[in-house]
Amino acid sequence: MRTVYINGEYVAENEAKVSVFDRGFMFADSIYEVTAVHRGSLIGISQHISRLRRSLSEIGICLKLTDSDLQTIHHQLIERNQLNEGLIYLQVSRGVQDRNFLYSDAPLEASVVAFTQVKQLVGTKAATSGISVVGLPDLRWHRSDIKSTQLLYACMAKDEAKRQGADDAWLIRDGYVTEGASNNVFIVLDGVVVTRELSSLLLPGITRDSILKCLDEADINFVERPFTLEEAYSASEAFITSSTSFVYPVVQIDGQSVGSGYPGPVTKTLQHLYMLQVSENV
């Protein structure tokens, strides 16, 4: 049985309780982060905490815990649960208040929950063989740069992708790909890596940022701009990035093979470079 963190205490998972009046429960008035753990070490924890702070600031949640406190919570959960490979989920809600669309006049005490989850991150079938995706309308709100727990449409999109026999969905708004249902997306056109520029329409991914640095250091040409699904169909390669998938090749879009239909050389190079980066910090 896992030990979880909840509002200053480490308790058995079956003893962890959140108030029914918590605004995270009622309104998804909460922010979350997911940090990967590889060989018992956290990957990019400082960047995750910085993004957490930004999201909290954007919606006006005050968190009294310091960055050091947050790191300690993560390390304690790894130790208490003997986690070698997987992830730590952290959620901060505005707090407990009788149901009301308006925020409380006085700042609430934020609710903080964190737990571990065992998951294979390295050497997965998806990483070695690639995944398939389908294009779906992006019907989310216009502040996808905020890592809110408002994830219902992402769940719906992933479920629809599964119904269509695919592994995931790429979301389309105004004719352009924004991002995956829970990841950032890239294509390779004429040897140039293309990914959507950051805006309020997509999440500033931690792994996305690392991959852009890998591209720069490897002297691989890349550009940040909108691209269409039709461009993706004609790409020689495609891939997604996220904190717990790292880099997954995309070998099929809407039933059409991408390039050769197998993971391409640019994607494989980036997988290698990213894992070197991870290993240096473990």
Backbone as CSV, one residue per row, in Angstrom:
resi,resn,N_x,N_y,N_z,CA_x,CA_y,CA_z,C_x,C_y,C_z
1,MET,0.843,-1.188,0.000,0.000,0.000,0.000,0.884,1.245,0.000
2,ARG,0.559,2.174,-0.897,1.369,3.384,-1.015,1.171,4.343,0.158
3,THR,2.224,5.089,0.406,2.136,6.238,1.297,1.939,7.470,0.424
4,VAL,0.968,8.292,0.763,0.703,9.499,0.006,0.854,10.715,0.910
5,TYR,1.050,11.860,0.296,1.157,13.118,1.039,-0.161,13.864,0.906
6,ILE,-0.680,14.348,2.032,-1.883,15.161,1.972,-1.856,16.194,3.093
7,ASN,-1.776,17.437,2.690,-1.845,18.580,3.610,-0.942,18.429,4.842
8,GLY,0.327,18.170,4.568,1.310,18.153,5.642,1.545,16.811,6.303
9,GLU,0.824,15.779,5.884,0.962,14.463,6.497,1.248,13.404,5.442
10,TYR,1.979,12.372,5.868,2.206,11.192,5.037,1.351,10.071,5.612
11,VAL,0.397,9.592,4.816,-0.549,8.599,5.316,-0.707,7.474,4.303
12,ALA,-1.248,6.345,4.757,-1.556,5.246,3.845,-2.633,5.709,2.864
13,GLU,-2.549,5.230,1.634,-3.460,5.724,0.599,-4.934,5.535,0.949
14,ASN,-5.258,4.485,1.715,-6.669,4.267,2.058,-7.138,5.174,3.191
15,GLU,-6.216,5.943,3.765,-6.576,6.880,4.817,-6.595,8.332,4.325
16,ALA,-6.192,8.538,3.078,-6.122,9.895,2.528,-7.518,10.370,2.143
17,LYS,-7.912,11.521,2.658,-9.260,12.035,2.407,-9.199,13.519,2.065
18,VAL,-10.047,13.901,1.105,-10.180,15.301,0.701,-11.617,15.717,0.944
19,SER,-11.814,16.925,1.432,-13.155,17.425,1.719,-14.023,17.467,0.456
20,VAL,-15.294,17.147,0.604,-16.229,17.255,-0.531,-16.414,18.714,-0.935
21,PHE,-15.993,19.641,-0.065,-16.127,21.064,-0.365,-14.837,21.655,-0.954
22,ASP,-13.879,20.801,-1.260,-12.646,21.278,-1.867,-12.939,21.784,-3.285
23,ARG,-12.450,22.975,-3.610,-12.758,23.574,-4.908,-12.114,22.795,-6.065
24,GLY,-11.048,22.059,-5.779,-10.486,21.209,-6.806,-11.453,20.106,-7.197
25,PHE,-12.160,19.588,-6.221,-13.140,18.530,-6.449,-14.376,19.074,-7.165
26,MET,-14.838,20.264,-6.761,-16.090,20.794,-7.312,-15.912,21.523,-8.643
27,PHE,-14.805,22.267,-8.799,-14.668,23.133,-9.959,-13.412,22.876,-10.795
28,ALA,-12.631,21.868,-10.460,-11.308,21.688,-11.072,-10.491,22.961,-10.898
29,ASP,-10.702,23.622,-9.755,-9.995,24.854,-9.412,-8.665,24.466,-8.768
30,SER,-7.799,23.876,-9.574,-6.563,23.308,-9.052,-5.539,23.132,-10.163
31,ILE,-4.300,23.054,-9.745,-3.157,22.920,-10.655,-2.425,21.620,-10.319
32,TYR,-1.824,20.996,-11.332,-1.080,19.769,-11.057,0.229,19.740,-11.829
33,GLU,1.119,18.884,-11.388,2.365,18.588,-12.092,2.631,17.093,-11.974
34,VAL,3.250,16.528,-12.995,3.670,15.131,-12.979,5.159,15.089,-13.274
35,THR,5.933,14.581,-12.336,7.386,14.528,-12.475,7.846,13.079,-12.585
36,ALA,8.649,12.794,-13.594,9.136,11.435,-13.800,10.226,11.089,-12.789
37,VAL,10.279,9.799,-12.456,11.315,9.268,-11.576,12.019,8.132,-12.312
38,HIS,13.320,8.273,-12.477,14.113,7.259,-13.171,15.284,6.866,-12.288
39,ARG,15.403,5.576,-12.010,16.447,5.056,-11.115,16.412,5.764,-9.764
40,GLY,15.194,6.023,-9.310,15.011,6.627,-7.998,15.273,8.111,-7.925
41,SER,15.548,8.740,-9.074,15.849,10.179,-9.091,14.793,10.940,-9.886
42,LEU,14.554,12.180,-9.463,13.577,13.042,-10.123,14.182,13.647,-11.390
43,ILE,13.356,13.772,-12.419,13.794,14.374,-13.672,13.162,15.762,-13.805
44,GLY,14.000,16.785,-13.819,13.521,18.138,-14.059,12.639,18.714,-12.972
45,ILE,12.877,18.353,-11.714,11.999,18.806,-10.638,11.978,20.329,-10.527
46,SER,13.101,20.994,-10.702,13.134,22.461,-10.592,12.245,23.112,-11.654
47,GLN,12.298,22.569,-12.879,11.465,23.112,-13.954,9.986,22.862,-13.685
48,HIS,9.667,21.702,-13.119,8.268,21.405,-12.801,7.735,22.348,-11.719
49,ILE,8.556,22.614,-10.722,8.133,23.516,-9.653,7.956,24.939,-10.196
50,SER,8.846,25.363,-11.089,8.721,26.691,-11.697,7.430,26.800,-12.501
51,ARG,7.104,25.742,-13.264,5.857,25.776,-14.040,4.649,25.743,-13.116
52,LEU,4.743,24.978,-12.026,3.672,24.952,-11.041,3.423,26.364,-10.501
53,ARG,4.494,27.056,-10.136,4.375,28.419,-9.605,3.689,29.338,-10.619
54,ARG,4.069,29.199,-11.879,3.468,30.049,-12.908,1.971,29.786,-13.030
55,SER,1.590,28.503,-13.079,0.165,28.162,-13.196,-0.628,28.660,-11.994
56,LEU,-0.068,28.474,-10.787,-0.743,28.948,-9.583,-0.937,30.456,-9.637
57,SER,0.075,31.171,-10.096,-0.005,32.623,-10.191,-1.077,33.056,-11.187
58,GLU,-1.167,32.333,-12.301,-2.135,32.690,-13.338,-3.579,32.630,-12.845
59,ILE,-3.867,31.724,-11.900,-5.247,31.629,-11.412,-5.390,32.116,-9.965
60,GLY,-4.296,32.677,-9.430,-4.378,33.336,-8.132,-4.466,32.433,-6.922
61,ILE,-3.804,31.267,-6.959,-3.753,30.386,-5.791,-2.465,30.671,-5.023
62,CYS,-2.592,30.860,-3.722,-1.433,31.120,-2.868,-0.993,29.828,-2.193
63,LEU,0.252,29.439,-2.410,0.801,28.227,-1.815,1.906,28.614,-0.839
64,LYS,1.747,28.234,0.425,2.720,28.607,1.448,3.983,27.756,1.409
65,LEU,3.895,26.560,0.856,5.065,25.685,0.786,6.151,26.311,-0.086
66,THR,7.396,26.215,0.350,8.520,26.720,-0.433,8.931,25.692,-1.483
67,ASP,9.798,26.112,-2.411,10.328,25.181,-3.404,11.059,24.035,-2.711
68,SER,11.780,24.352,-1.642,12.487,23.325,-0.880,11.501,22.344,-0.250
69,ASP,10.394,22.863,0.274,9.356,21.992,0.848,8.829,21.026,-0.203
70,LEU,8.569,21.538,-1.389,8.013,20.711,-2.460,8.999,19.623,-2.883
71,GLN,10.272,19.981,-2.957,11.282,18.981,-3.307,11.374,17.907,-2.221
72,THR,11.294,18.326,-0.969,11.344,17.371,0.138,10.186,16.389,0.071
73,ILE,8.996,16.888,-0.240,7.819,16.017,-0.366,8.065,14.963,-1.439
74,HIS,8.599,15.379,-2.575,8.875,14.433,-3.657,9.903,13.381,-3.228
75,HIS,10.967,13.822,-2.601,12.010,12.879,-2.179,11.496,11.924,-1.093
76,GLN,10.686,12.438,-0.200,10.114,11.589,0.845,9.212,10.513,0.253
77,LEU,8.432,10.883,-0.745,7.537,9.902,-1.370,8.327,8.819,-2.098
78,ILE,9.415,9.208,-2.752,10.274,8.214,-3.413,10.829,7.244,-2.378
79,GLU,11.317,7.796,-1.278,11.931,6.959,-0.235,10.895,6.069,0.445
80,ARG,9.785,6.648,0.850,8.774,5.884,1.587,8.128,4.794,0.741
81,ASN,8.046,5.019,-0.573,7.419,4.033,-1.457,8.436,3.228,-2.257
82,GLN,9.737,3.474,-1.994,10.814,2.759,-2.679,10.586,2.750,-4.194
83,LEU,10.280,3.941,-4.716,9.995,4.077,-6.142,11.288,4.160,-6.935
84,ASN,11.451,3.266,-7.886,12.626,3.270,-8.746,12.312,3.907,-10.096
85,GLU,11.174,3.556,-10.664,10.788,4.100,-11.970,9.292,4.350,-11.990
86,GLY,8.928,5.550,-12.409,7.513,5.899,-12.439,7.338,7.399,-12.380
87,LEU,6.375,7.842,-11.574,6.071,9.269,-11.545,5.543,9.688,-10.178
88,ILE,5.600,10.996,-9.945,4.967,11.589,-8.774,3.973,12.625,-9.258
89,TYR,2.729,12.464,-8.826,1.658,13.401,-9.165,1.464,14.353,-7.995
90,LEU,1.466,15.645,-8.283,1.269,16.678,-7.268,0.090,17.548,-7.683
91,GLN,-0.821,17.788,-6.752,-1.983,18.632,-7.046,-2.167,19.678,-5.947
92,VAL,-2.396,20.918,-6.377,-2.643,22.019,-5.445,-3.979,22.646,-5.810
93,SER,-4.945,22.598,-4.895,-6.238,23.239,-5.151,-6.343,24.524,-4.343
94,ARG,-7.304,25.355,-4.700,-7.464,26.632,-4.017,-7.811,26.443,-2.549
95,GLY,-8.502,25.327,-2.235,-8.828,25.038,-0.844,-10.294,24.705,-0.652
96,VAL,-10.703,24.705,0.593,-12.055,24.280,0.974,-12.947,25.503,1.199
97,GLN,-14.105,25.464,0.562,-15.058,26.567,0.652,-16.435,26.032,0.294
98,ASP,-17.486,26.525,0.965,-18.835,26.124,0.584,-19.035,26.461,-0.890
99,ARG,-19.785,25.626,-1.614,-19.867,25.763,-3.069,-20.319,27.164,-3.478
100,ASN,-19.457,27.827,-4.257,-19.728,29.182,-4.689,-18.831,29.462,-5.890
101,PHE,-19.394,29.945,-6.987,-18.576,30.262,-8.149,-17.560,31.353,-7.835
102,LEU,-17.915,32.277,-6.940,-17.001,33.345,-6.555,-15.953,32.818,-5.581
103,TYR,-14.733,33.331,-5.718,-13.690,32.986,-4.766,-14.005,33.616,-3.412
104,SER,-13.474,33.007,-2.377,-13.600,33.569,-1.033,-12.881,34.927,-0.974
105,ASP,-13.458,35.877,-0.222,-12.821,37.191,-0.079,-11.447,37.069,0.566
106,ALA,-11.347,36.187,1.561,-10.056,35.935,2.214,-9.396,34.724,1.544
107,PRO,-8.069,34.783,1.295,-7.380,33.641,0.676,-7.604,32.354,1.470
108,LEU,-7.875,31.282,0.774,-8.079,29.986,1.411,-6.741,29.290,1.629
109,GLU,-6.735,28.315,2.505,-5.558,27.465,2.706,-5.539,26.430,1.586
110,ALA,-4.525,26.482,0.748,-4.460,25.567,-0.392,-4.401,24.113,0.078
111,SER,-5.066,23.239,-0.658,-5.000,21.802,-0.400,-3.902,21.211,-1.284
112,VAL,-3.034,20.399,-0.688,-1.903,19.824,-1.426,-1.918,18.309,-1.284
113,VAL,-1.914,17.628,-2.408,-1.923,16.166,-2.431,-0.823,15.694,-3.373
114,ALA,-0.119,14.627,-3.003,0.899,14.062,-3.882,0.986,12.557,-3.668
115,PHE,1.229,11.838,-4.759,1.360,10.373,-4.646,2.259,9.846,-5.745
116,THR,2.768,8.645,-5.536,3.629,7.983,-6.516,2.811,7.030,-7.379
117,GLN,3.354,6.726,-8.539,2.739,5.727,-9.413,3.850,4.999,-10.156
118,VAL,3.874,3.687,-10.038,4.877,2.890,-10.751,4.509,2.856,-12.234
119,LYS,5.488,3.146,-13.082,5.255,3.119,-14.527,6.571,2.881,-15.242
120,GLN,6.561,2.023,-16.266,7.755,1.824,-17.080,7.945,3.047,-17.968
121,LEU,9.103,3.660,-17.921,9.389,4.846,-18.715,10.372,4.574,-19.848
122,VAL,11.294,3.660,-19.631,12.361,3.400,-20.593,12.157,2.036,-21.245
123,GLY,12.385,1.984,-22.564,12.306,0.712,-23.272,10.900,0.201,-23.504
124,THR,9.922,1.096,-23.516,8.543,0.675,-23.755,8.320,0.373,-25.237
125,LYS,7.271,-0.367,-25.525,6.933,-0.676,-26.916,6.636,0.592,-27.690
126,ALA,5.942,1.536,-27.035,5.599,2.794,-27.701,6.858,3.567,-28.090
127,ALA,7.879,3.507,-27.242,9.122,4.240,-27.519,9.925,3.596,-28.640
128,THR,9.876,2.268,-28.736,10.691,1.568,-29.730,9.957,1.362,-31.061
129,SER,8.645,1.139,-31.001,7.895,0.848,-32.230,7.053,2.021,-32.720
130,GLY,6.739,2.948,-31.815,5.942,4.101,-32.206,4.473,3.931,-31.902
131,ILE,3.746,5.042,-32.027,2.308,5.052,-31.751,1.541,5.595,-32.945
132,SER,0.227,5.392,-32.904,-0.666,5.944,-33.927,-1.540,7.015,-33.290
133,VAL,-1.880,8.034,-34.072,-2.731,9.109,-33.566,-3.821,9.427,-34.583
134,VAL,-4.883,10.075,-34.097,-5.932,10.594,-34.972,-6.123,12.070,-34.671
135,GLY,-6.535,12.830,-35.675,-6.807,14.242,-35.486,-8.222,14.459,-34.996
136,LEU,-8.379,15.257,-33.955,-9.698,15.576,-33.403,-9.782,17.073,-33.143
137,PRO,-10.991,17.645,-33.119,-11.130,19.073,-32.834,-10.627,19.399,-31.430
138,ASP,-9.951,20.544,-31.306,-9.488,21.005,-29.998,-10.613,21.831,-29.378
139,LEU,-11.378,21.207,-28.493,-12.538,21.858,-27.881,-12.277,22.297,-26.445
140,ARG,-11.011,22.400,-26.065,-10.662,22.805,-24.712,-10.797,24.318,-24.556
141,TRP,-10.703,24.787,-23.294,-10.709,26.222,-23.073,-9.425,26.828,-23.632
142,HIS,-9.357,28.163,-23.694,-8.257,28.831,-24.389,-7.060,29.127,-23.504
143,ARG,-6.976,28.512,-22.326,-5.811,28.700,-21.459,-5.141,27.356,-21.180
144,SER,-4.806,26.662,-22.256,-4.151,25.364,-22.113,-2.713,25.495,-21.626
145,ASP,-2.195,26.736,-21.562,-0.859,26.944,-21.003,-0.857,26.808,-19.491
146,ILE,-2.046,26.847,-18.871,-2.188,26.652,-17.431,-2.423,25.162,-17.184
147,LYS,-1.605,24.561,-16.331,-1.718,23.112,-16.125,-2.802,22.816,-15.088
148,SER,-4.026,23.048,-15.515,-5.192,22.847,-14.666,-5.626,21.386,-14.677
149,THR,-6.303,20.968,-13.602,-6.831,19.598,-13.548,-8.106,19.455,-14.374
150,GLN,-8.470,20.483,-15.108,-9.654,20.436,-15.974,-9.305,19.619,-17.222
151,LEU,-9.368,18.305,-17.103,-8.857,17.413,-18.139,-9.935,16.532,-18.784
152,LEU,-11.198,16.896,-18.613,-12.267,16.047,-19.136,-12.156,15.867,-20.643
153,TYR,-11.920,16.961,-21.375,-11.875,16.803,-22.833,-10.672,15.980,-23.266
154,ALA,-9.560,16.094,-22.545,-8.400,15.253,-22.858,-8.759,13.780,-22.703
155,CYS,-9.523,13.468,-21.651,-9.981,12.087,-21.449,-10.899,11.660,-22.592
156,MET,-11.816,12.540,-22.969,-12.742,12.230,-24.062,-11.990,12.002,-25.372
157,ALA,-10.968,12.838,-25.628,-10.196,12.711,-26.867,-9.427,11.400,-26.905
158,LYS,-8.799,11.043,-25.781,-8.063,9.786,-25.725,-8.994,8.587,-25.896
159,ASP,-10.189,8.684,-25.304,-11.154,7.598,-25.440,-11.633,7.469,-26.880
160,GLU,-11.871,8.618,-27.543,-12.291,8.576,-28.944,-11.182,8.015,-29.822
161,ALA,-9.938,8.374,-29.538,-8.815,7.819,-30.294,-8.790,6.294,-30.156
162,LYS,-8.999,5.827,-28.935,-9.020,4.386,-28.697,-10.145,3.729,-29.481
163,ARG,-11.318,4.376,-29.522,-12.462,3.837,-30.277,-12.131,3.706,-31.761
164,GLN,-11.274,4.623,-32.239,-10.891,4.595,-33.649,-9.679,3.708,-33.902
165,GLY,-9.234,3.010,-32.861,-8.122,2.079,-33.017,-6.750,2.718,-32.950
166,ALA,-6.682,3.952,-32.425,-5.397,4.655,-32.322,-4.963,4.734,-30.866
167,ASP,-3.723,5.186,-30.675,-3.163,5.272,-29.327,-3.407,6.620,-28.664
168,ASP,-3.547,7.666,-29.471,-3.684,9.009,-28.896,-4.316,9.927,-29.931
169,ALA,-4.525,11.186,-29.519,-5.140,12.176,-30.405,-4.256,13.403,-30.538
170,TRP,-4.249,13.991,-31.739,-3.687,15.313,-31.961,-4.852,16.274,-32.121
171,LEU,-4.793,17.404,-31.431,-5.915,18.327,-31.384,-5.752,19.449,-32.400
172,ILE,-6.840,19.777,-33.097,-6.812,20.734,-34.195,-7.699,21.929,-33.875
173,ARG,-7.120,23.136,-33.961,-7.887,24.368,-33.764,-7.579,25.339,-34.908
174,ASP,-8.642,25.849,-35.535,-8.492,26.795,-36.649,-7.601,26.243,-37.758
175,GLY,-7.677,24.939,-37.977,-6.949,24.319,-39.079,-5.523,23.903,-38.764
176,TYR,-5.057,24.191,-37.529,-3.679,23.860,-37.169,-3.620,22.938,-35.957
177,VAL,-2.593,22.100,-35.918,-2.372,21.214,-34.783,-1.885,22.066,-33.605
178,THR,-2.527,21.905,-32.442,-2.046,22.610,-31.247,-1.095,21.714,-30.468
179,GLU,-1.593,20.581,-30.010,-0.766,19.617,-29.270,-1.516,18.301,-29.192
180,GLY,-0.904,17.295,-28.549,-1.595,16.043,-28.319,-2.535,16.182,-27.132
181,ALA,-3.298,15.131,-26.852,-4.240,15.181,-25.731,-3.522,15.370,-24.399
182,SER,-2.254,14.943,-24.327,-1.478,15.140,-23.090,0.014,15.240,-23.386
183,ASN,0.359,15.850,-24.518,1.754,15.910,-24.922,1.964,17.000,-25.978
184,ASN,3.212,17.367,-26.182,3.572,18.277,-27.274,3.914,17.464,-28.510
185,VAL,3.721,18.057,-29.693,3.880,17.305,-30.942,4.911,17.960,-31.859
186,PHE,5.589,17.112,-32.636,6.629,17.546,-33.564,6.487,16.767,-34.866
187,ILE,6.863,17.405,-35.978,6.987,16.697,-37.251,8.345,17.065,-37.859
188,VAL,8.791,16.258,-38.820,10.029,16.536,-39.538,9.689,16.696,-41.009
189,LEU,9.930,17.902,-41.544,9.649,18.215,-42.939,10.938,18.664,-43.622
190,ASP,11.332,17.942,-44.668,12.541,18.297,-45.420,13.754,18.481,-44.501
191,GLY,13.847,17.612,-43.505,14.989,17.634,-42.596,14.909,18.663,-41.490
192,VAL,13.810,19.431,-41.433,13.640,20.457,-40.406,12.569,20.004,-39.414
193,VAL,12.882,20.072,-38.131,11.913,19.718,-37.094,10.982,20.912,-36.867
194,VAL,9.684,20.645,-36.900,8.682,21.697,-36.749,7.814,21.399,-35.532
195,THR,7.619,22.404,-34.683,6.713,22.265,-33.550,5.997,23.586,-33.340
196,ARG,4.806,23.530,-32.762,4.002,24.735,-32.568,4.681,25.682,-31.579
197,GLU,4.661,26.975,-31.875,5.217,27.964,-30.950,4.340,28.046,-29.709
198,LEU,4.942,28.444,-28.584,4.195,28.531,-27.331,3.187,29.676,-27.381
199,SER,2.030,29.430,-26.770,0.973,30.432,-26.666,0.012,29.934,-25.597
200,SER,-1.098,30.631,-25.439,-2.101,30.192,-24.466,-2.806,28.916,-24.902
201,LEU,-2.563,28.465,-26.138,-3.271,27.301,-26.669,-2.603,25.973,-26.346
202,LEU,-1.370,26.011,-25.819,-0.712,24.739,-25.527,0.203,24.868,-24.321
203,LEU,0.492,23.723,-23.733,1.296,23.681,-22.523,2.778,23.857,-22.833
204,PRO,3.478,24.693,-22.066,4.934,24.797,-22.225,5.611,23.574,-21.609
205,GLY,5.748,22.520,-22.398,6.228,21.240,-21.881,7.665,21.285,-21.404
206,ILE,7.926,20.612,-20.284,9.291,20.523,-19.754,10.170,19.709,-20.708
207,THR,9.654,18.578,-21.170,10.415,17.745,-22.107,10.541,18.437,-23.454
208,ARG,9.501,19.150,-23.878,9.567,19.933,-25.121,10.764,20.871,-25.074
209,ASP,10.919,21.580,-23.971,12.014,22.517,-23.827,13.366,21.798,-23.895
210,SER,13.453,20.633,-23.250,14.704,19.858,-23.278,15.040,19.401,-24.697
211,ILE,14.010,18.999,-25.445,14.225,18.527,-26.815,14.699,19.664,-27.715
212,LEU,14.159,20.863,-27.528,14.621,22.009,-28.320,16.096,22.292,-28.037
213,LYS,16.504,22.122,-26.785,17.919,22.307,-26.443,18.775,21.218,-27.082
214,CYS,18.252,19.985,-27.096,18.972,18.883,-27.753,19.148,19.172,-29.242
215,LEU,18.101,19.683,-29.887,18.168,20.015,-31.309,19.227,21.074,-31.568
216,ASP,19.248,22.081,-30.711,20.203,23.164,-30.868,21.643,22.656,-30.694
217,GLU,21.851,21.849,-29.660,23.193,21.335,-29.389,23.664,20.363,-30.468
218,ALA,22.715,19.638,-31.090,23.068,18.680,-32.138,23.109,19.329,-33.512
219,ASP,22.847,20.644,-33.557,22.863,21.398,-34.814,21.850,20.832,-35.816
220,ILE,20.679,20.443,-35.292,19.576,19.989,-36.143,18.628,21.172,-36.318
221,ASN,18.300,21.500,-37.564,17.440,22.644,-37.837,16.035,22.424,-37.285
222,PHE,15.483,23.462,-36.656,14.108,23.382,-36.185,13.460,24.753,-36.263
223,VAL,12.146,24.756,-36.309,11.389,26.000,-36.363,10.126,25.832,-35.521
224,GLU,9.742,26.904,-34.838,8.504,26.904,-34.058,7.457,27.686,-34.843
225,ARG,6.463,26.982,-35.360,5.395,27.610,-36.151,4.186,26.683,-36.210
226,PRO,3.018,27.227,-36.560,1.841,26.362,-36.732,2.043,25.429,-37.932
227,PHE,1.466,24.250,-37.854,1.456,23.355,-39.014,0.116,22.625,-39.068
228,THR,-0.276,22.248,-40.272,-1.562,21.594,-40.490,-1.426,20.078,-40.403
229,LEU,-2.566,19.426,-40.305,-2.579,17.966,-40.310,-2.103,17.445,-41.665
230,GLU,-2.413,18.197,-42.733,-1.981,17.796,-44.076,-0.456,17.811,-44.170
231,GLU,0.186,18.795,-43.541,1.645,18.816,-43.509,2.177,17.610,-42.743
232,ALA,1.492,17.263,-41.674,1.913,16.108,-40.876,1.809,14.822,-41.691
233,TYR,0.777,14.725,-42.541,0.633,13.531,-43.385,1.858,13.358,-44.283
234,SER,2.429,14.485,-44.743,3.544,14.414,-45.692,4.912,14.439,-45.002
235,ALA,4.929,14.471,-43.679,6.193,14.529,-42.942,6.966,13.220,-43.086
236,SER,8.285,13.317,-42.967,9.112,12.107,-43.001,9.142,11.426,-41.641
237,GLU,8.912,12.221,-40.569,8.857,11.688,-39.217,7.909,12.537,-38.379
238,ALA,7.467,11.969,-37.277,6.673,12.715,-36.295,6.918,12.085,-34.929
239,PHE,6.781,12.899,-33.877,6.946,12.359,-32.533,6.261,13.263,-31.521
240,ILE,6.056,12.713,-30.332,5.474,13.481,-29.238,6.460,13.491,-28.072
241,THR,6.290,14.469,-27.190,7.104,14.514,-25.974,6.225,14.808,-24.773
242,SER,6.577,14.218,-23.656,5.922,14.541,-22.380,6.842,14.072,-21.259
243,SER,6.503,14.448,-20.041,7.375,14.123,-18.907,7.433,12.637,-18.597
244,THR,6.407,11.880,-18.963,6.420,10.452,-18.647,6.502,9.543,-19.874
245,SER,6.414,10.119,-21.077,6.663,9.311,-22.276,8.031,9.623,-22.869
246,PHE,8.644,10.722,-22.404,9.921,11.189,-22.957,9.725,11.518,-24.434
247,VAL,10.183,10.631,-25.332,10.000,10.852,-26.771,9.402,9.594,-27.396
248,TYR,8.180,9.713,-27.915,7.536,8.587,-28.602,7.440,8.900,-30.092
249,PRO,7.923,8.001,-30.955,7.725,8.190,-32.392,6.236,8.063,-32.737
250,VAL,5.778,8.840,-33.676,4.425,8.688,-34.220,4.580,8.116,-35.623
251,VAL,4.066,6.914,-35.840,4.285,6.224,-37.115,3.031,6.181,-37.980
252,GLN,1.897,6.653,-37.424,0.660,6.650,-38.204,-0.245,7.785,-37.742
253,ILE,-0.787,8.542,-38.696,-1.727,9.624,-38.411,-2.976,9.415,-39.247
254,ASP,-4.124,9.298,-38.592,-5.407,9.081,-39.282,-5.327,7.908,-40.263
255,GLY,-4.627,6.851,-39.848,-4.544,5.650,-40.675,-3.481,5.705,-41.753
256,GLN,-2.811,6.849,-41.910,-1.768,6.986,-42.928,-0.388,6.851,-42.280
257,SER,0.483,6.090,-42.921,1.830,5.920,-42.399,2.610,7.222,-42.494
258,VAL,3.379,7.503,-41.466,4.268,8.661,-41.479,5.627,8.201,-41.997
259,GLY,6.071,8.788,-43.097,7.345,8.381,-43.698,7.346,6.906,-44.035
260,SER,8.322,6.201,-43.507,8.450,4.765,-43.779,7.478,3.926,-42.960
261,GLY,6.821,4.566,-41.990,5.941,3.811,-41.096,6.674,3.256,-39.894
262,TYR,7.953,3.631,-39.758,8.767,3.194,-38.623,9.460,4.419,-38.004
263,PRO,9.897,4.312,-36.757,10.616,5.430,-36.143,11.804,5.858,-37.008
264,GLY,11.934,7.175,-37.226,12.963,7.693,-38.124,14.241,8.083,-37.414
265,PRO,15.268,8.434,-38.187,16.594,8.726,-37.618,16.626,9.961,-36.712
266,VAL,15.880,11.007,-37.051,15.882,12.199,-36.204,15.269,11.886,-34.847
267,THR,14.151,11.162,-34.869,13.481,10.788,-33.622,14.391,9.920,-32.761
268,LYS,15.041,8.947,-33.369,15.937,8.063,-32.626,17.112,8.846,-32.037
269,THR,17.627,9.791,-32.805,18.729,10.618,-32.307,18.285,11.407,-31.082
270,LEU,17.096,11.981,-31.144,16.594,12.777,-30.030,16.292,11.905,-28.809
271,GLN,15.810,10.701,-29.022,15.619,9.771,-27.903,16.949,9.518,-27.206
272,HIS,17.977,9.284,-28.002,19.308,9.010,-27.453,19.847,10.219,-26.694
273,LEU,19.744,11.400,-27.300,20.268,12.613,-26.670,19.514,12.939,-25.385
274,TYR,18.209,12.722,-25.411,17.426,13.017,-24.209,17.801,12.067,-23.074
275,MET,17.981,10.786,-23.380,18.343,9.825,-22.341,19.747,10.105,-21.800
276,LEU,20.641,10.598,-22.642,21.961,11.009,-22.147,21.805,12.155,-21.162
277,GLN,20.913,13.092,-21.483,20.645,14.226,-20.616,20.072,13.751,-19.278
278,VAL,19.149,12.807,-19.341,18.549,12.253,-18.126,19.609,11.540,-17.288
279,SER,20.434,10.727,-17.940,21.447,9.948,-17.225,22.454,10.847,-16.511
280,GLU,22.752,12.000,-17.107,23.703,12.913,-16.497,23.168,13.488,-15.187
281,ASN,21.854,13.497,-15.048,21.240,14.086,-13.857,20.729,13.045,-12.876
282,VAL,21.023,11.783,-13.111,20.589,10.696,-12.222,21.778,10.196,-11.419
